[in-house]
Amino acid sequence: MRWRIFFPKELRLSLNKRMSDSPRANNEEPTKKISKKQLALFYLLTFSTQSMALAAPPVADSKSVTIMKEVLVTADKEKDAVHLPAVEGTKIYSGKKTSLINLGAAPSIMNNNYRQALQKTPGLLVSEESTPLISIGYRGLSPSRAQFTQVLKDGIPIHADMFGYPEAYYTPPLQVVDHIDFLRGGASLMYGPQPGGALNYVTKDTYKDSPFLLTEENSVGSHDLYSNYTSVSGTQDAIGYYGYFHHRQSQGFRDLNSQVEVYYGGMKVVIERAPDSRWELHFDLYHETHGEPGGLTRQDFDQDPTISTRLIDHFELNRYAGSIAYEKEIDDATVLEVKGYGIYYERLSWRQRGGGFGTLPAGATASTNDIEDQAFYTGGIDARLRHDYSAFGSDEHTFTGGILYHHTFSPRVDKRGISSDSLNGDIRKDSDRTLDDVSVFIENLFKFGPLSVTPGIRFENIWQGVQENVNLDKTTVPLADESNYDFVALPGVGVNYELTDTIDVYGNYSESYRPKIFTQAVPNGTNQIVNGDLREGRSWQADAGLRGNPVPFFSWDGSFFYMEFDDQIGTVGNTTQNVGDARYEGAEIAAEVDVIKLWDFVSGSGEARTLGALKLFYNALFLDAEFTGGPNTGKTLQYAPDFIQKGGVEYSWKDKLKARLAGTFLDDHFGDDGNTPTSSANTSTFFISSYKIWDLTAEAKVYKDTVSIFGGINNIFDEHYYARVTGGGIDPADGRNYYAGVKVLWG
């Protein structure tokens, strides 16, 4: 929801410059085309919220310094915003399709349930699985470990490697996340070239109101789930801090080998010794272990989805990351942001050999296992500058530009254990992989009254290298020592037109790029070869939509999109090659209405002050995606259902009570590009049947603002479904399950 505060013209002019730097401020010039009734309601809602949230005195004089500070903070804490502002910090979002996912608006989310976290966001498919790992697809692109989407934490990439191994095994526990910024296709060019947009996890800021606040949260649930989140935060003079620890464990819903254990902790320190500069230091560590209970045949899934077919396979992830960020307001029109980061990332797995689609390991190979150890040493620096300037008769133009340098050194060792549960073994493959990326990107927002045009371009320079030290599977060909360099220029343009001060028409065109990953540049399998003319995948996409919130109780965003993705890379037999072109087209819609505020608006009453807010929401993706060239021509792409629909009802009362009943509905689709049907024996299938899941969650303060209780029922109607299938079989989803907990704030 966009809030506009109607101040006198002279005061508005002084506020506009300051508010452009606010993360959630709206930079558009307000107008007076509004009824007296709407205006009265608008004043009432705006100033009552300021009074309750900030205990701020009403604006009654022209002391602009105090007024500007209060307006800035209010905009930053706006909870009803559903998309990102035109300009935020050093980033331009004007003319682009974006979503702001405010996790604080919903009841507490347990066990990193992304189905609930992304409940109000169209365009994303969550491929649920029985481990804590996450797979998120975008408009028909493969969801596997979100590898076609840039995934970031506070603007820093968190894939194992940005290009060479773009799999997001790690995502931060949602307890430490304030909100998630989701940028569709073209909007992601400010972060990277992947065609699937960008998901940026923005962590909680330091607590500003006192030197110390302790948060203690504990919950329990089905399958021996236990989750703890503890944090301390505060601000003293110019220094703020936020320390956190998270632990969760569960035995999982499968009979055997589905146990999970996660440890996560870290510290953020913010130093603001001057009003125009800010230092931020951040360090965190993550450790995860879980069993891999294996896939099922369709017959086994139908009879008992809790059985396990892999009894000793397990996975481990270790990640240590540090970063430092500096923000400087050089003058009233210029802002500089610089971030530096270093990350150590280790992925380990132990998997018994033998078996097939949903079957227990058998045969001679089952007496041994494969041990895989991949490490990633990553570092980088990201520098961005924004400058506001006057030209062409307007003083509202904005330029942004930046450069990213990203480096990864990644050794990989594959071993063969002498037993099915060996923790160590003999080296069979050893390779060293390197990646260097230099990206330069610029954008300029030209604003002429209600019309904004934002052209931009990103230049990617990528060097990849793979050197094999050992490969016992290669007996007739020499070991690989390959390197290659790619340069691509990716242009884009966004257009926004303000039909009114609350309704926008927008459009965006951009080009994207999918580089070869390590295993495609130099496969290390037996007798595998790479075509000498292998090309990177290229795509272009366009969005056109209409969005707005003409009244404070109703908002919507609807758009059409089209994307072509050519030269996709895959494997045919033993050869890695470009396997085909694909087309994606469809529509996304999202709408939300507060029925109590609607009644107040129609009747002239003030029931919202006593009854709270009752919101109905609905969003949907309607998709048509198919291959237009290559061996799969005419077939539907994997994880591309004809529709994904989500909707529900949400109630909140005076910041004391929050409850949500929400449903997710997916149409039939396939888990592979070949559209493999159910076998005659009903054992092997990549077909995913349609499913509908409803979740009920609630949170209430029971003692002042200090003690809260929360809980939920996931999959209320015990839907029998699966959302993910791989070459190892069907990965079943959990049935009805429960959780409950208590949260205490002290300080």
Phi and psi in degrees as a GROMACS rama.xvg file:
@    title "Ramachandran Plot"
@    xaxis  label "Phi"
@    yaxis  label "Psi"
@TYPE xy
-93.9763  125.429  ARG-2
-103.95  135.083  TRP-3
-125.475  134.637  ARG-4
-108.472  121.224  ILE-5
-88.164  92.6567  PHE-6
-99.3038  165.882  PHE-7
-56.3634  153.85  PRO-8
-55.8683  -43.5042  LYS-9
-61.5283  -40.1228  GLU-10
-72.3496  -36.3393  LEU-11
-59.3665  -41.8874  ARG-12
-61.354  -37.6896  LEU-13
-74.6981  -28.254  SER-14
-78.1299  -34.3938  LEU-15
-57.2397  -41.531  ASN-16
-62.9178  -42.4389  LYS-17
-69.6953  -42.9477  ARG-18
-67.397  -19.4349  MET-19
-64.7126  -21.3283  SER-20
-88.7751  -8.32349  ASP-21
-75.5056  136.411  SER-22
-58.2369  -28.8362  PRO-23
-124.707  13.1038  ARG-24
-75.8421  152.043  ALA-25
-98.5252  123.668  ASN-26
-89.8115  3.3092  ASN-27
-80.9836  145.691  GLU-28
-70.9744  123.474  GLU-29
-69.2576  156.075  PRO-30
-123.023  172.634  THR-31
-108.882  19.1243  LYS-32
-81.9391  76.5251  LYS-33
-155.86  144.835  ILE-34
-71.4267  160.233  SER-35
-62.0719  -35.5706  LYS-36
-66.087  -44.7769  LYS-37
-63.5322  -41.0035  GLN-38
-62.765  -41.969  LEU-39
-63.6093  -44.7037  ALA-40
-63.4709  -38.0655  LEU-41
-63.231  -46.9237  PHE-42
-58.5423  -44.2506  TYR-43
-60.8865  -49.3173  LEU-44
-65.0867  -44.9354  LEU-45
-63.5559  -51.5283  THR-46
-78.2025  -28.2157  PHE-47
-68.4237  -37.4257  SER-48
-65.2138  -42.1101  THR-49
-60.6264  -40.9162  GLN-50
-67.0677  -44.6076  SER-51
-69.0606  -44.0097  MET-52
-77.4929  -34.5182  ALA-53
-119.943  -6.56426  LEU-54
51.8488  38.5328  ALA-55
-88.4819  141.883  ALA-56
-68.6045  151.421  PRO-57
-64.0543  151.313  PRO-58
-72.0563  114.809  VAL-59
-132.274  -7.08932  ALA-60
-143.824  -168.804  ASP-61
-105.573  26.9722  SER-62
-76.6716  86.9371  LYS-63
-64.9086  -30.6537  SER-64
-62.3135  -49.0712  VAL-65
-63.8303  -44.5783  THR-66
-62.5673  -45.1781  ILE-67
-63.8622  -36.6048  MET-68
-64.3863  -43.5261  LYS-69
-66.2086  -43.1245  GLU-70
-62.6835  -39.8339  VAL-71
-61.0428  -46.5726  LEU-72
-66.912  -40.7037  VAL-73
-60.1222  -44.3302  THR-74
-63.3632  -38.6182  ALA-75
-65.5347  -30.6013  ASP-76
-98.9144  10.4996  LYS-77
-60.462  120.582  GLU-78
-94.0263  -14.0427  LYS-79
-96.5011  -0.952974  ASP-80
-63.3365  138.123  ALA-81
-115.776  -12.8353  VAL-82
-142.152  166.701  HIS-83
-79.1021  153.256  LEU-84
-70.8414  170.728  PRO-85
-60.3577  -40.6714  ALA-86
-135.919  134.208  VAL-87
-141.082  114.277  GLU-88
61.0681  -120.259  GLY-89
-103.012  16.9176  THR-90
-116.931  144.798  LYS-91
-112.04  125.016  ILE-92
-112.916  -2.04264  TYR-93
-57.2726  133.318  SER-94
78.7947  7.13303  GLY-95
-116.779  153.654  LYS-96
-90.2632  117.125  LYS-97
-134.578  162.814  THR-98
-136.058  140.056  SER-99
-108.75  114.444  LEU-100
-101.105  100.846  ILE-101
-89.9838  102.882  ASN-102
-68.1448  -26.3336  LEU-103
-71.0371  -16.788  GLY-104
-76.3384  -19.0147  ALA-105
-101.997  159.492  ALA-106
-58.0953  159.987  PRO-107
-52.5226  133.252  SER-108
-101.934  124.932  ILE-109
-103.307  152.92  MET-110
60.4435  32.7907  ASN-111
48.459  49.5963  ASN-112
-77.9285  96.9086  ASN-113
-74.1327  -21.1768  TYR-114
-58.9339  -39.2481  ARG-115
-80.548  -39.1237  GLN-116
-62.5356  -34.837  ALA-117
-103.103  22.5896  LEU-118
-60.293  -31.8594  GLN-119
-102.507  14.0966  LYS-120
-116.753  109.356  THR-121
-75.2795  158.956  PRO-122
98.246  -13.903  GLY-123
-111.44  138.343  LEU-124
-115.23  124.857  LEU-125
-96.3356  113.617  VAL-126
-88.7554  90.1676  SER-127
-68.9941  148.164  GLU-128
-145.457  172.655  GLU-129
-89.9536  11.6935  SER-130
-117.568  170.741  THR-131
-76.6859  -2.91853  PRO-132
-69.0494  155.009  LEU-133
-121.517  139.98  ILE-134
-132.309  122.243  SER-135
-128.44  122.08  ILE-136
-101.471  163.395  GLY-137
-136.964  113.312  TYR-138
49.3389  39.9493  ARG-139
95.188  -4.18356  GLY-140
-77.7445  148.34  LEU-141
-54.8414  132.774  SER-142
-82.3017  -10.7678  PRO-143
-51.5062  108.446  SER-144
53.9795  28.8268  ARG-145
52.6514  38.0758  ALA-146
-76.3661  -10.9738  GLN-147
-101.325  7.71478  PHE-148
-124.111  135.96  THR-149
-68.139  128.171  GLN-150
-119.755  126.607  VAL-151
-135.646  157.451  LEU-152
-124.415  117.515  LYS-153
52.8909  39.8579  ASP-154
80.7684  4.6492  GLY-155
-109.743  128.5  ILE-156
-62.387  139.646  PRO-157
-123.597  9.72465  ILE-158
-61.3318  158.553  HIS-159
-52.6464  -45.7977  ALA-160
-144.271  143.559  ASP-161
-61.3081  -36.8336  MET-162
-126.537  -44.7061  PHE-163
-68.1022  -29.8195  GLY-164
-149.068  69.4766  TYR-165
-80.4983  62.4757  PRO-166
-116.849  126.333  GLU-167
-93.8141  75.6824  ALA-168
-66.1837  -34.1052  TYR-169
-101.447  135.679  TYR-170
-137.351  147.449  THR-171
-67.6631  142.66  PRO-172
-53.9259  137.912  PRO-173
-66.8548  -16.6362  LEU-174
-63.4133  -25.7879  GLN-175
-96.6295  0.253334  VAL-176
-98.6452  130.422  VAL-177
-82.2669  -48.9035  ASP-178
-156.575  166.506  HIS-179
-121.516  126.874  ILE-180
-93.7976  124.764  ASP-181
-115.111  120.992  PHE-182
-113.453  116.202  LEU-183
-68.4118  159.326  ARG-184
1.34701  -88.3693  GLY-185
-62.5977  -27.7547  GLY-186
-70.1524  -14.9605  ALA-187
-83.7023  -4.88449  SER-188
-60.9841  -19.7576  LEU-189
-74.1876  -13.2598  MET-190
-116.249  -27.0602  TYR-191
168.958  171.731  GLY-192
-92.1377  -0.205503  PRO-193
-61.0642  142.816  GLN-194
-72.4263  -14.3032  PRO-195
-92.7352  22.2067  GLY-196
76.4385  -161.96  GLY-197
-142.775  136.535  ALA-198
-112.179  117.793  LEU-199
-116.092  113.81  ASN-200
-82.8285  116.826  TYR-201
-101.886  114.306  VAL-202
-76.6914  164.189  THR-203
-64.8859  145.805  LYS-204
-84.53  169.529  ASP-205
-67.6031  150.027  THR-206
-73.0731  126.72  TYR-207
-94.1286  -21.0431  LYS-208
-86.6951  -10.3771  ASP-209
-160.866  166.849  SER-210
-72.4458  -14.6245  PRO-211
-151.679  130.029  PHE-212
-142.54  123.829  LEU-213
-103.183  131.323  LEU-214
-118.639  124.951  THR-215
-127.417  122.237  GLU-216
-131.477  127.184  GLU-217
-134.367  139.596  ASN-218
-146.957  155.71  SER-219
-131.586  161.411  VAL-220
-165.604  -170.744  GLY-221
-59.1184  155.477  SER-222
61.3717  35.9187  HIS-223
60.0955  34.5165  ASP-224
-70.0229  131.442  LEU-225
-135.284  131.657  TYR-226
-135.209  135.365  SER-227
-129.612  139.4  ASN-228
-136.912  123.361  TYR-229
-128.009  132.846  THR-230
-143.037  151.65  SER-231
-127.963  137.439  VAL-232
-153.549  155.487  SER-233
173.91  175.37  GLY-234
-138.13  129.101  THR-235
-127.022  115.254  GLN-236
56.1188  -118.197  ASP-237
-95.2953  1.56271  ALA-238
-117.27  127.817  ILE-239
-117.832  151.955  GLY-240
-141.22  154.555  TYR-241
-148.748  108.661  TYR-242
-111.651  143.315  GLY-243
-147.723  153.988  TYR-244
-144.122  136.471  PHE-245
-135.465  136.892  HIS-246
-141.555  136.649  HIS-247
-145.693  150.86  ARG-248
-148.397  153.816  GLN-249
-161.408  153.126  SER-250
-88.2734  -9.10316  GLN-251
73.935  168.329  GLY-252
-93.8859  -6.01086  PHE-253
-81.205  156.757  ARG-254
-60.576  -44.0476  ASP-255
-138.654  149.504  LEU-256
62.7967  33.6326  ASN-257
-117.87  21.8543  SER-258
-69.5948  149.518  GLN-259
-136.04  139.944  VAL-260
-144.951  128.069  GLU-261
-130.241  134.607  VAL-262
-126.725  133.842  TYR-263
-147.752  136.18  TYR-264
-159.008  163.362  GLY-265
175.859  -174.769  GLY-266
-148.175  137.293  MET-267
-120.006  132.189  LYS-268
-123.979  130.196  VAL-269
-118.783  128.875  VAL-270
-120.437  119.126  ILE-271
-129.17  77.2518  GLU-272
-79.7962  -16.5473  ARG-273
-134.258  149.694  ALA-274
-67.2376  -15.5101  PRO-275
-107.476  11.8611  ASP-276
-147.565  157.737  SER-277
-154.201  131.301  ARG-278
-108.405  140.959  TRP-279
-137.363  122.228  GLU-280
-112.712  138.416  LEU-281
-142.582  133.928  HIS-282
-140.469  135.612  PHE-283
-148.308  160.535  ASP-284
-134.647  149.192  LEU-285
-141.136  132.957  TYR-286
-135.961  129.394  HIS-287
-139.027  136.506  GLU-288
-132.825  142.563  THR-289
-155.463  152.741  HIS-290
-79.2123  156.71  GLY-291
-117.428  96.0698  GLU-292
-73.8033  -5.8267  PRO-293
89.1692  165.378  GLY-294
-89.1964  167.392  GLY-295
-121.391  155.706  LEU-296
-76.0037  164.866  THR-297
-64.2334  -36.1628  ARG-298
-64.1254  -45.1362  GLN-299
-65.8436  -39.3372  ASP-300
-61.6139  -43.5166  PHE-301
-63.9312  -34.8326  ASP-302
-82.4674  -44.7733  GLN-303
-160.493  97.5732  ASP-304
-72.8585  -3.37436  PRO-305
-91.1764  -8.34287  THR-306
-70.4147  160.084  ILE-307
-120.159  145.925  SER-308
-116.888  -9.36801  THR-309
-124.364  110.776  ARG-310
-96.4175  -15.0171  LEU-311
-132.619  2.78226  ILE-312
-71.0272  139.62  ASP-313
-151.302  165.071  HIS-314
-135.969  145.208  PHE-315
-139.754  140.638  GLU-316
-133.16  130.95  LEU-317
-128.072  133.691  ASN-318
-144.579  131.466  ARG-319
-128.78  127.748  TYR-320
-139.83  141.189  ALA-321
-136.266  148.006  GLY-322
-150.363  158.155  SER-323
-137.662  134.651  ILE-324
-130.117  143.492  ALA-325
-131.289  128.495  TYR-326
-121.015  133.773  GLU-327
-139.321  125.638  LYS-328
-89.1654  97.0332  GLU-329
-64.3714  -42.5412  ILE-330
-154.066  -171.49  ASP-331
-62.5316  -18.6675  ASP-332
-114.91  -2.39009  ALA-333
-133.138  131.295  THR-334
-129.613  135.737  VAL-335
-118.399  135.807  LEU-336
-130.124  129.983  GLU-337
-131.971  130.684  VAL-338
-128.292  135.309  LYS-339
-124.066  144.426  GLY-340
-148.049  152.809  TYR-341
-138.998  134.179  GLY-342
-138.012  134.204  ILE-343
-112.202  130.755  TYR-344
-137.213  125.303  TYR-345
-128.524  127.57  GLU-346
-115.733  124.1  ARG-347
-128.628  142.752  LEU-348
-148.515  146.983  SER-349
-127.94  114.942  TRP-350
-134.125  126.646  ARG-351
-65.2793  140.585  GLN-352
-83.3629  160.376  ARG-353
92.5726  175.269  GLY-354
90.1382  178.647  GLY-355
-151.288  -149.042  GLY-356
-66.7764  102.427  PHE-357
68.8796  24.7748  GLY-358
-121.112  153.606  THR-359
-67.5564  145.346  LEU-360
-57.6461  137.597  PRO-361
-149.966  165.522  ALA-362
89.8394  -176.906  GLY-363
-63.6852  -34.9571  ALA-364
-70.4075  -19.1466  THR-365
-68.1572  -11.3827  ALA-366
-84.3948  1.94402  SER-367
-130.595  172.759  THR-368
-140.265  163.952  ASN-369
-104.31  131.086  ASP-370
-117.588  122.627  ILE-371
-119.28  128.256  GLU-372
-129.858  111.432  ASP-373
-119.175  130.438  GLN-374
-119.598  147.846  ALA-375
-134.309  116.14  PHE-376
-104.564  109.706  TYR-377
-122.31  140.778  THR-378
-147.812  156.678  GLY-379
-171.391  170.192  GLY-380
-141.743  137.248  ILE-381
-128.7  116.811  ASP-382
-121.92  131.763  ALA-383
-137.316  148.02  ARG-384
-134  136.767  LEU-385
-121.796  137.561  ARG-386
-138.117  125.541  HIS-387
-93.2067  139.837  ASP-388
-152.524  167.747  TYR-389
-108.556  139.417  SER-390
-172.419  157.836  ALA-391
55.0745  34.6461  PHE-392
79.0287  11.1982  GLY-393
-134.67  146.046  SER-394
-110.74  24.7914  ASP-395
-119.073  20.9204  GLU-396
-80.1477  149.955  HIS-397
-137.575  130.626  THR-398
-110.002  137.731  PHE-399
-132.561  146.652  THR-400
-155.83  158.189  GLY-401
-168.262  173.462  GLY-402
-141.102  138.501  ILE-403
-122.316  129.366  LEU-404
-116.698  127.323  TYR-405
-134.198  130.328  HIS-406
-129.669  139.18  HIS-407
-135.881  132.632  THR-408
-115.353  125.175  PHE-409
-135.908  97.7026  SER-410
-79.6537  142.578  PRO-411
-130.292  133.557  ARG-412
-129.363  126.542  VAL-413
-112.036  129.695  ASP-414
-122.979  162.203  LYS-415
-118.804  116.562  ARG-416
-78.5299  151.036  GLY-417
-85.1384  -5.9845  ILE-418
-137.496  170.114  SER-419
-69.9402  -17.1871  SER-420
-123.013  26.4649  ASP-421
-63.8362  142.327  SER-422
-94.4329  -13.1853  LEU-423
-146.064  166.45  ASN-424
-169.038  -168.06  GLY-425
-85.7426  138.517  ASP-426
-70.0825  128.332  ILE-427
-110.364  -30.9364  ARG-428
-141.228  139.224  LYS-429
-145.045  124.383  ASP-430
-144.08  154.883  SER-431
-117.202  131.008  ASP-432
-123.792  140.514  ARG-433
-133.49  150.502  THR-434
-145.732  134.806  LEU-435
-129.396  133.253  ASP-436
-131.51  131.072  ASP-437
-122.359  117.245  VAL-438
-117.485  135.349  SER-439
-123.083  131.504  VAL-440
-142.274  142.388  PHE-441
-139.567  147.642  ILE-442
-144.685  154  GLU-443
-141.32  124.079  ASN-444
-91.4989  112.71  LEU-445
-100.492  123.973  PHE-446
-121.075  124.785  LYS-447
-128.072  91.8742  PHE-448
62.2869  -125.007  GLY-449
-78.0746  -9.52701  PRO-450
-98.7784  130.69  LEU-451
-124.764  134.575  SER-452
-128.085  128.1  VAL-453
-128.074  90.6715  THR-454
-81.108  154.215  PRO-455
-160.105  166.731  GLY-456
-153.016  146.639  ILE-457
-125.975  131.08  ARG-458
-109.284  119.861  PHE-459
-105.413  130.587  GLU-460
-123.123  113.172  ASN-461
-125.833  123.454  ILE-462
-110.726  124.455  TRP-463
-123.222  144.417  GLN-464
-144.706  142.279  GLY-465
-134.787  123.792  VAL-466
-122.54  119.547  GLN-467
-87.539  127.904  GLU-468
-96.432  -36.0041  ASN-469
-142.702  138.004  VAL-470
-157.389  96.1988  ASN-471
-71.174  -12.7072  LEU-472
-81.8494  -12.4786  ASP-473
-101.41  104.23  LYS-474
-110.643  -17.2167  THR-475
-117.449  -7.32624  THR-476
-126.343  153.309  VAL-477
-70.7193  159.483  PRO-478
-65.627  147.695  LEU-479
-78.7271  141.967  ALA-480
-143.576  80.6912  ASP-481
-114.529  147.698  GLU-482
-147.707  149.061  SER-483
-150.801  158.151  ASN-484
-127.438  133.549  TYR-485
-124.177  138.012  ASP-486
-126.593  128.65  PHE-487
-137.177  144.993  VAL-488
-112.019  125.594  ALA-489
-119.42  101.992  LEU-490
-87.3137  162.713  PRO-491
-163.637  161.37  GLY-492
-151.238  139.608  VAL-493
-122.401  144.521  GLY-494
-130.922  136.216  VAL-495
-135.778  134.449  ASN-496
-130.063  125.661  TYR-497
-87.56  102.133  GLU-498
-64.2961  -42.1262  LEU-499
-138.771  -175.926  THR-500
-70.6589  -8.88124  ASP-501
-126.959  3.29941  THR-502
-130.906  126.199  ILE-503
-122.031  144.031  ASP-504
-104.465  132.747  VAL-505
-136.824  156.568  TYR-506
-152.999  153.162  GLY-507
-151.429  138.792  ASN-508
-129  138.142  TYR-509
-156.806  159.013  SER-510
-110.808  148.037  GLU-511
-130.53  172.259  SER-512
-148.073  135.114  TYR-513
-122.853  96.862  ARG-514
-70.8517  163.191  PRO-515
-65.3587  139.118  LYS-516
-91.7521  171  ILE-517
-51.1873  -49.0833  PHE-518
-72.5596  -15.5997  THR-519
-90.9371  -32.1024  GLN-520
-67.5343  -44.7762  ALA-521
-143.219  89.4855  VAL-522
-63.8877  145.577  PRO-523
-110.398  14.815  ASN-524
-81.2025  168.443  GLY-525
-63.4593  124.88  THR-526
58.9898  17.0529  ASN-527
-78.4638  142.471  GLN-528
-131.732  159.897  ILE-529
-118.748  130.843  VAL-530
-57.3048  136.619  ASN-531
-65.7978  -23.2953  GLY-532
-103.797  26.5394  ASP-533
-60.5059  126.612  LEU-534
-110.487  151.749  ARG-535
-69.6779  153.185  GLU-536
-72.8824  139.089  GLY-537
-127.928  145.755  ARG-538
-144.751  158.587  SER-539
-135.562  150.095  TRP-540
-150.443  157.016  GLN-541
-141.157  144.12  ALA-542
-124.872  145.72  ASP-543
-145.261  127.929  ALA-544
-155.078  177.179  GLY-545
-134.382  129.879  LEU-546
-142.902  157.238  ARG-547
175.223  172.335  GLY-548
-144.965  78.5311  ASN-549
-64.7538  -21.5843  PRO-550
-133.547  155.27  VAL-551
-64.1647  -12.2148  PRO-552
-105.279  3.31172  PHE-553
-143.022  133.197  PHE-554
-141.063  153.285  SER-555
-152.785  162.053  TRP-556
-152.426  119.081  ASP-557
-131.226  139.099  GLY-558
-153.28  157.118  SER-559
-107.636  150.255  PHE-560
-140.572  157.705  PHE-561
-147.851  135.928  TYR-562
-142.908  139.776  MET-563
-118.583  132.691  GLU-564
-127.318  105.666  PHE-565
-104.279  156.855  ASP-566
58.9899  41.3475  ASP-567
-63.2732  143.701  GLN-568
-97.4221  135.744  ILE-569
-156.71  -171.293  GLY-570
-120.162  129.292  THR-571
-119.05  111.636  VAL-572
64.1627  -122.138  GLY-573
-101.419  10.2719  ASN-574
-112.591  129.162  THR-575
-89.3222  124.123  THR-576
-153.037  173.734  GLN-577
-76.8282  120.494  ASN-578
-105.436  -8.52992  VAL-579
163.471  168.843  GLY-580
-112.646  154.914  ASP-581
-142.803  154.171  ALA-582
-123.711  137.074  ARG-583
-129.958  128.178  TYR-584
-149.081  154.21  GLU-585
166.864  -158.573  GLY-586
-142.307  150.116  ALA-587
-126.152  136.67  GLU-588
-135.735  149.888  ILE-589
-151.044  135.383  ALA-590
-147.927  149.489  ALA-591
-147.86  135.825  GLU-592
-135.624  135.856  VAL-593
-94.9552  107.705  ASP-594
-70.8416  -27.6287  VAL-595
-71.9816  -44.0268  ILE-596
-66.5959  -33.03  LYS-597
-61.3243  -44.6239  LEU-598
-62.2931  -42.3195  TRP-599
-59.4677  -41.781  ASP-600
-65.2698  -40.6814  PHE-601
-74.5584  -42.7975  VAL-602
-92.8087  -15.1748  SER-603
78.7502  12.2699  GLY-604
-87.1225  -179.949  SER-605
-128.715  42.8578  GLY-606
-65.5857  -26.6352  GLU-607
-61.8484  -27.8925  ALA-608
-66.9621  -28.2841  ARG-609
-107.348  -32.0289  THR-610
-92.7859  -19.5862  LEU-611
92.5657  -152.468  GLY-612
-121.77  134.39  ALA-613
-126.142  106.454  LEU-614
-109.79  134.431  LYS-615
-103.731  132.547  LEU-616
-134.289  151.537  PHE-617
-152.838  138.318  TYR-618
-148.003  156.26  ASN-619
-155.587  149.927  ALA-620
-116.013  125.235  LEU-621
-113.318  123.337  PHE-622
-133.699  138.249  LEU-623
-128.354  109.424  ASP-624
-133.376  127.695  ALA-625
-153.325  159.181  GLU-626
-75.8931  136.262  PHE-627
-112.598  -1.47134  THR-628
-160.457  154.398  GLY-629
97.645  -175.29  GLY-630
-65.1699  -18.9686  PRO-631
-104.566  20.8886  ASN-632
-51.208  131.442  THR-633
89.2966  -10.779  GLY-634
-91.1193  156.776  LYS-635
-81.2256  141.464  THR-636
-70.8893  156.128  LEU-637
-63.1785  144.596  GLN-638
54.2183  44.5341  TYR-639
-128.228  71.0753  ALA-640
-66.9083  157.845  PRO-641
-63.9434  -27.6774  ASP-642
-154.302  150.991  PHE-643
-128.631  117.748  ILE-644
-119.826  137.986  GLN-645
-138.059  140.988  LYS-646
-167.578  171.021  GLY-647
168.456  -166.213  GLY-648
-130.318  141.032  VAL-649
-133.949  131.655  GLU-650
-123.434  138.626  TYR-651
-141.479  148.613  SER-652
-140.398  111.655  TRP-653
48.9305  35.6352  LYS-654
58.7266  19.9291  ASP-655
-108.671  -25.7675  LYS-656
-141.808  134.322  LEU-657
-135.497  135.094  LYS-658
-146.181  145.128  ALA-659
-143.186  131.586  ARG-660
-115.665  118.338  LEU-661
-139.319  146.676  ALA-662
-124.154  150.475  GLY-663
-127.018  128.681  THR-664
-130.035  121.771  PHE-665
-120.393  140.91  LEU-666
-79.673  168.657  ASP-667
-55.8964  145.953  ASP-668
-161.462  177.877  HIS-669
-111.117  153.821  PHE-670
-98.4664  7.96942  GLY-671
-146.023  159.301  ASP-672
-74.6123  -19.2855  ASP-673
-81.8605  -5.379  GLY-674
54.5764  49.1324  ASN-675
-63.461  123.396  THR-676
-82.8351  176.542  PRO-677
-66.9832  135.527  THR-678
-74.1293  163.537  SER-679
-61.6915  -27.9409  SER-680
-89.579  5.19715  ALA-681
57.3095  37.9748  ASN-682
-112.499  -42.1993  THR-683
-114.936  122.562  SER-684
-154.433  142.565  THR-685
-109.351  12.4502  PHE-686
-83.7527  129.785  PHE-687
-110.703  113.98  ILE-688
-71.0886  154.901  SER-689
-60.8051  150.775  SER-690
-148.481  157.47  TYR-691
-136.102  124.334  LYS-692
-126.715  135.144  ILE-693
-117.016  137.515  TRP-694
-125.075  141.896  ASP-695
-122.363  122.4  LEU-696
-133.037  152.527  THR-697
-154.605  154.493  ALA-698
-149.108  136.499  GLU-699
-143.843  140.584  ALA-700
-83.6702  126.558  LYS-701
-110.65  -13.6888  VAL-702
-143.439  101.85  TYR-703
49.5387  -136.474  LYS-704
-103  17.4738  ASP-705
-96.8536  -45.0609  THR-706
-118.546  128.883  VAL-707
-128.106  150.727  SER-708
-119.5  151.286  ILE-709
-148.662  162.121  PHE-710
-176.246  174.342  GLY-711
-169.15  161.614  GLY-712
-121.135  114.578  ILE-713
-91.9179  142.273  ASN-714
53.5988  60.8323  ASN-715
-52.3604  -42.6403  ILE-716
-94.238  16.2597  PHE-717
54.7277  49.8814  ASP-718
-62.6263  133.652  GLU-719
-95.0046  103.284  HIS-720
-154.529  167.906  TYR-721
-140.121  148.662  TYR-722
-118.654  1.7911  ALA-723
-147.418  137.41  ARG-724
-143.465  136.66  VAL-725
-128.262  -176.312  THR-726
-62.1946  -18.3053  GLY-727
-87.7431  -5.66532  GLY-728
125.803  -173.512  GLY-729
-78.7939  132.944  ILE-730
-100.807  100.533  ASP-731
-69.4036  153.505  PRO-732
-98.4726  159.858  ALA-733
-73.7557  151.258  ASP-734
-84.8757  -153.831  GLY-735
-61.8091  132.83  ARG-736
-148.374  163.539  ASN-737
-132.169  159.84  TYR-738
-155.767  155.933  TYR-739
-154.097  150.401  ALA-740
-162.232  177.906  GLY-741
-134.631  143.183  VAL-742
-125.991  134.101  LYS-743
-125.917  130.908  VAL-744
-112.217  131.717  LEU-745
-141.095  128.839  TRP-746
